[in-house]
Amino acid sequence: NLFKQQKIAEYMANRPEPEFPVTVTEVQAVDWVPVIEAIGFIEPNQGVTVANETSGVIDKIAFDSGTQVKSGQPLV
């Protein structure tokens, strides 16, 4: 149909440009620490057995949990 084709061509020639919504934000410099927060189970490759040389009551712990200690450093 010639009329239909003419109307389609007219519409296509005069149609508005399509709009693509975007989100804009200002860039800010921040320190990035490569960390992944996850829930899971950790199993060590090696283990250690801690044993006392003498019997008694522990009255002082000489380290904080999670800190590294040096070889020979007293722990209790």
QUIVENWO-V693116 format. One record per pair of residues at least 24 apart in sequence whose C-alpha atoms are under 8 Angstrom apart, sorted by the first residue. I is the first residue (numbers start at 0). GAP is how many residues later the second one is. D is the distance in Angstrom with one decimal. If there is no record, write none. Layout:
I/GAP/D
I/GAP/D
This chain:
none
